[in-house]
Amino acid sequence: MAIKRPTQPTGAVGFIERLAEQRILEAQRNGEFDDLAGKGKPLALEELSTVPEDLRMAYHVLKNANVLPPEADLLKDIHILEIY
């Protein structure tokens, strides 16, 4: 006999998702998203096709924290030294 899983998330995750969705809908109704910068313009998405899918989140976190892998940091230092 197959176990039926709920279609909606349950527990704390489900509660947080419902709360977030409720607040987003409320903000939309109140017009809080009407005057956002860049409204109506396309998003500037990064090309991540060369980054494996399972590493993309980590890539974003490191990039947003201005953290470079050691080899990239060394290449950057070499480039700076070559300029001077």
Steps between C-alpha positions, in 0.01 A plus 500: 500500500647834394535777754326818391701813559335836556502724195566808714805535727419430861653601830719806547602519132139497385409766754787726393413459132134583562595800715743631237242456222236676711730797565601525134135503389418761763789720384382466140148606596643801687706602196833461678661357185369767263798737510796262513817600321528325165129428472417384150864442408650156439699342779877488457545127549842343516597232254548195720483223243866416562447466876366157603139532619578367848772766549306806381368600843847476653637699206251780567570506874877520448468758224270722707747478790786603265681174569723361228643151475875505586607450137281788381633721779857423391416575136353832611820583693713408198289722276532794741880454519527483121324835467748673728 
